[in-house]
Amino acid sequence: MTSAAVLTVSDRSSAGTRADTAGPIAVAALRTAGFDCEDAMIVPDGADAVEGALRGLLASGIRLIVTTGGTGVAPRDATPEGTARVLDRQIPGIPEELRRQGAAVKPVALLTRGLAGVAGNALVVNLPGSPSGVSDGMPVILSVAGHVIAQLDGEDHR
């Protein structure tokens, strides 16, 4: 079973003052799709916290990492900056599709600055922190994750 992880990025959730409502949605979608996925890990906002958590997950052998939160324009939203530090190659089509589909439902989805790409032999994708953004985004991620992981393992195109 392929390993996956969800990283929730939120000052309030990491401090225990607000429940993580988006991370569990991503975890449930990954488990339903057949991934081995623990409960969401929660870290505060900030590029350093995101980078450190991602590096730890990658070192543990996780093959798919979905982040939630910290992708907007608020002063502490720095998930893309932390993610960029660990990506070897970006895959711009994934966040483009996430924004396109999100904006069809809610125009503010255009404000998300999330990234997606390859880090070592893993796929990393940033989603917004809203439960609806995660619910809408997970099918996009799951539609390509298996192929990306297979390609990283040297398999031929499907």
JOMOFEN-V380318 format. One record per pair of residues at least 12 apart in sequence whose C-alpha atoms are under 6 Angstrom apart, sorted by the first residue. I is the first residue (numbers start at 0). GAP is how many residues later the second one is. D is the distance in whole Angstrom. If there is no record, write none. Layout:
i: {I | I}
gap: {GAP | GAP}
d: {D | D}
This chain:
i: {1 | 1 | 2 | 2 | 2 | 2 | 3 | 3 | 3 | 3 | 3 | 3 | 4 | 4 | 5 | 5 | 5 | 5 | 6 | 6 | 6 | 6 | 7 | 7 | 7 | 7 | 7 | 8 | 8 | 8 | 8 | 8 | 8 | 9 | 9 | 10 | 10 | 13 | 13 | 13 | 21 | 21 | 22 | 44 | 45 | 46 | 46 | 46 | 46 | 49 | 50 | 62 | 63 | 63 | 63 | 64 | 65 | 65 | 65 | 66 | 66 | 67 | 67 | 67 | 68 | 68 | 70 | 70 | 70 | 70 | 71 | 79 | 79 | 86 | 86 | 86 | 87 | 87 | 88 | 88 | 89 | 89 | 90 | 90 | 94 | 97 | 113 | 120}
gap: {33 | 34 | 32 | 33 | 59 | 60 | 32 | 33 | 58 | 59 | 60 | 61 | 32 | 60 | 34 | 59 | 60 | 61 | 33 | 34 | 35 | 60 | 15 | 33 | 34 | 59 | 60 | 33 | 34 | 35 | 36 | 60 | 61 | 34 | 35 | 33 | 34 | 28 | 29 | 30 | 108 | 109 | 17 | 31 | 32 | 31 | 32 | 34 | 35 | 32 | 31 | 59 | 58 | 59 | 60 | 59 | 58 | 59 | 60 | 59 | 60 | 59 | 60 | 61 | 59 | 60 | 41 | 42 | 43 | 57 | 40 | 34 | 35 | 30 | 31 | 32 | 30 | 31 | 28 | 29 | 26 | 27 | 25 | 26 | 20 | 39 | 12 | 31}
d: {5 | 6 | 6 | 5 | 5 | 6 | 6 | 5 | 5 | 6 | 5 | 6 | 5 | 5 | 5 | 6 | 5 | 6 | 6 | 5 | 6 | 5 | 6 | 6 | 5 | 6 | 5 | 6 | 5 | 5 | 5 | 5 | 6 | 5 | 5 | 4 | 5 | 6 | 5 | 5 | 6 | 4 | 6 | 6 | 5 | 5 | 6 | 6 | 4 | 5 | 5 | 4 | 5 | 5 | 6 | 5 | 6 | 5 | 6 | 5 | 6 | 5 | 5 | 5 | 5 | 4 | 5 | 5 | 5 | 6 | 5 | 6 | 6 | 6 | 6 | 5 | 6 | 5 | 5 | 5 | 6 | 4 | 5 | 5 | 6 | 6 | 5 | 6}
